[in-house]
Amino acid sequence: MKLSEKELEIVKILEKDARTPLDMLAKMVGLPVAETEALVKKLEEAKVIVQYTALVDWRKVDGHEGVTAMIDVKVTPKRGVGFDEVAERIYRFPEVTSVYLMSGAYDLSVVIEGRSMSEIAQFVSEKLSTLDSVISTTTHFILKKYKHDGIVFDQGDQDRRIVVSP
């Protein structure tokens, strides 16, 4: 779908802050509120805007720290469907938050979330690595999130660590 200049502006603004009020969005793109609302609805119906989400820093919520892992997966693609069939089987697991087809040393990058490292290890050994097309996996645990989707985490903490020399 080819977007107009105004539609592209709207998408970029909402991607940065999905909670931008409609009247403010209209002012930012220089359109009447009704026209802006119609363009947003059109973008939603066309699934250009897929979903509005919140980015949550779970480390700040007691009892919800959890563990996130990125798993490199080498697979044997199937004739006629390539990587799509195995990617679909993987993304259907509820633990999986993202699946990407990659170039380079491995084929798929899988992001999963669990309550503990052992829960993720169990997922890899019992669910992921047992799939027919999976040749090998390499699991990387995320130790600290500095920036996600363009948002810097703990920016206040970083500001305190900046040392200014006279």
BELJO-V24696 format. One record per backbone hydrogen bond with DSSP energy under -0.5 kcal/mol. NH is the residue of the N-H (numbers start at 1). CO is the residue of the C=O. If there is no record, write none. Layout:
nh = (NH | NH)
co = (CO | CO)
This chain:
nh = (3 | 8 | 9 | 10 | 11 | 12 | 13 | 14 | 15 | 16 | 17 | 20 | 25 | 26 | 27 | 28 | 29 | 30 | 31 | 36 | 37 | 38 | 39 | 40 | 41 | 42 | 43 | 44 | 45 | 46 | 47 | 48 | 49 | 50 | 53 | 56 | 58 | 60 | 61 | 62 | 64 | 67 | 69 | 70 | 71 | 71 | 72 | 72 | 73 | 74 | 76 | 77 | 78 | 81 | 82 | 84 | 87 | 88 | 89 | 90 | 91 | 92 | 93 | 96 | 97 | 98 | 100 | 102 | 107 | 108 | 109 | 110 | 110 | 111 | 112 | 112 | 113 | 114 | 120 | 121 | 122 | 123 | 124 | 125 | 126 | 127 | 128 | 129 | 131 | 134 | 135 | 136 | 138 | 140 | 142 | 143 | 146 | 148 | 151 | 152 | 153 | 155 | 158 | 159 | 160 | 161 | 161 | 162 | 162 | 164 | 165)
co = (1 | 4 | 5 | 6 | 7 | 8 | 9 | 10 | 11 | 12 | 13 | 17 | 21 | 22 | 23 | 24 | 25 | 26 | 26 | 32 | 33 | 34 | 35 | 36 | 37 | 38 | 39 | 40 | 41 | 42 | 44 | 43 | 43 | 48 | 51 | 54 | 56 | 57 | 58 | 60 | 61 | 114 | 112 | 140 | 69 | 110 | 70 | 138 | 108 | 136 | 133 | 75 | 82 | 78 | 78 | 81 | 83 | 84 | 85 | 86 | 87 | 88 | 90 | 93 | 111 | 111 | 109 | 107 | 73 | 73 | 100 | 71 | 108 | 98 | 69 | 110 | 95 | 67 | 116 | 117 | 118 | 119 | 120 | 121 | 122 | 123 | 123 | 124 | 128 | 131 | 74 | 74 | 72 | 70 | 68 | 141 | 144 | 151 | 148 | 150 | 146 | 152 | 154 | 155 | 156 | 157 | 158 | 158 | 159 | 162 | 163)
